[in-house]
Amino acid sequence: MIGYLQGVLRRKQPHQVVVDCRGVGYLVTIPLSTFFQLGEEGQPIELHIHTHLTDTALTLYGFMAPDEKDLFLKLISVSGIGPKLAMAVLSGIGPDEFAEAVRTSDVARISQVPGIGKKTALRLAMELADKLEKKENLLKGKAAQETEDLISALLNLGFRRKEIERVVEDTVRAHKDKEVGFEKLLRECLNKLAKL
């Protein structure tokens, strides 16, 4: 099972790329959101991959951002939503906007995606609401723990709580959608505090 590809972009089209990984060219289906982030042919490329196996084919679906891949997997877990329709959703609406539409049950916005009717949009909103809410709560919990750890570390270094709370919150918020290590966050906080 292929979960990640790193290589050279050999060919790109709006819905497909060929990634050369040491002489082997992988044909990968991509959403438009990933296509718009691609460099020129011949440049390095990294894609998060979902390997989809059926009786008749083995297809690779690629995404620049891990949250796009996560949303793709959630979409295909919904009854009646296959990879082709999931890619249409990702090409027609960003992950954050889609999550907001699901959270607010904005069926009209979801059904603006080509290939998604009102019934399918309603089913997506209903079935994905719980899954997206669980992820959001998990991210909030992680951010809260990181904030407390950073504040504690900075207090131990001699900074006053009043100085550091806003700096820590701004730094954690700026990296909320990225996987950033504790050390990098701490260094960034220290750099900001040095400028105060």
N, C-alpha and C positions, 0 to 999 in steps of 0.2 A: 504494500500500500504506500503510495507516494503522498507525503504530507507537505513537502516544501521543495521548491526548485530554485537553484541559484546558477546562473549561467550568462549567456550572451543572447540578446534579442536578435534573432535572425530575420524574422518577418513579422509584421504586425498588420492587422485589419481590425475594424471596429469590434468584431466579436471573437477574434482568434489571434493567437500569437504562436510562433515557433521559438522555443527556447533551446539553444544549443548548450548542452551540458557535457563538455569534454568529448565532442564529436557525435553525440546522440541528440537528435532533434526531437523535442517533445511538443506535440500539438496540443495547445491548451485553450479551452473556451473561456472567455473573459466577459465581464459586464462592461458597459460603456464607461462607468465610473473609473474602472481600472485602466481602460484604453486611454482616457484623457490624462492619466498620470505617467504614461510610458515615456521613456526617452526615445532617442532615434535608434534605428536599426544599427546593430554593431556595438551598442552600449550594454553595460552590465544590467542584469535584471534579477529581481528576487520576487517570487510569488508564493503565497500560501495556497496550498493545493488541497482539493477534495477529489479523491479517486472514486468515480462512480461506476460500478460494475453491474451490467445487466446480462441477460442471456445472449444478447447479440453484439454487445459493444463494451469497451472499457474507455471511459471518457474522463479527461482531466479538466477540472474547473479551477481557474486561478484567480486570486484576489491580491491586490496590493496591500490592503489593510486586514489585520486579523478580525476586526469587528464585522467586516463585510462577509468573511467566511463564516463567522458565527451566525450571522443573520441568514445566510444561504442555508446552513444546516437546519436552523429553526424552521425556515420556510418549507423545505422538503419533508420535514417531519409532519406537516399538516396534510391530512387526507385530501387527495385530489390535486396536490401541488407537486409537480415534477420539477426536475432541474431546469428545463427550458423556461417554464413560467417563473421560477425563482430568479433566474437570470434577467428576465424581463422586468421584474420588480426592482432588482438592484440597479438596472439600467435607467429606470424611470424615477427613482426616489432614493435619496441618501439614507444610510442606516439610522442617523439621528432623527431625520424627518419622519421616517417610517415608524420608528419607536414612538414618537410623539403622536402620530396619527392613530396608532394602535391604542396608546394610553388614553387618548381622548375619544376613542371610537369614531374617528373621522372617516367614515365609510366613503364619503364623497371624494376625499383626497386619495385614498387607496385605489378607488375604482377609476381614477384618471390614468393609472398605469395601463398601457396597451395590453389587452388580453385578460384583464381583470374586470369582471362584471360586479354588480352590486352584491349579489349573493356570495360570490367568492371573497369579496372585500370584507363582508360581514363575518364570514367564517374565519378569515385570517385574524380580524380584530378580536374575535371571541377566543380563538384557540391560542393565540400568541400573547395575549394580555398577561397571563400568569407567568409565562416563561420570561418575558422581558422584565416584568416586575421583580422576579427573583434575582435576575442579573443586576438590576439597578440597586437592589438592597445589598447585594454582595459587594458591589463597587463602593457604595456609601460606607459600609463597614470597614473595608480595606483602607479607604481614604481617612476615616476617623482614626484608625490605628496608626497609620503613617504620621498623621498630624501629631498625635500624642507622643510618639517616639521621637519625632524631630524636636518638639518643644522640650521634652525631657533632656535630650542630648545638648541642646543649646543652653538650657538652664545650668547644666553641669559645667558648661564652658564659661559661665560667668555672665551671660546676658540676662537682662531683666525681662520678665514675662510680658510686660507692657510693650516692649520693643519687638519681641519676636512673634507674637501671635498673628499679627496681620501678615508679616513676611512669610511665615509658614503656610498660612491659609492660601495666600496668593500663589505660592510655589506649587503646592499640592494641586490646586485648582488648574493651574497652567498645564499640568501633566496628567490630568485625570483619565484621559483616553489612551495613555501610552504606558508601556511597561518600563518604568524607570526605577533603578535601584536606589536603596536608601542613601548610599554614599553620595550619589550624584545629587539627590535632593538636598542633602546636608551641605554639600559644597556650594550649591546655588544659593541656599539661605545665607551662608556665611559671606558670600560675595555681595549679596544685597545688603546685609547688615553692615558690612564694611563701608558701604557708600552713604549710610545714614549720618 
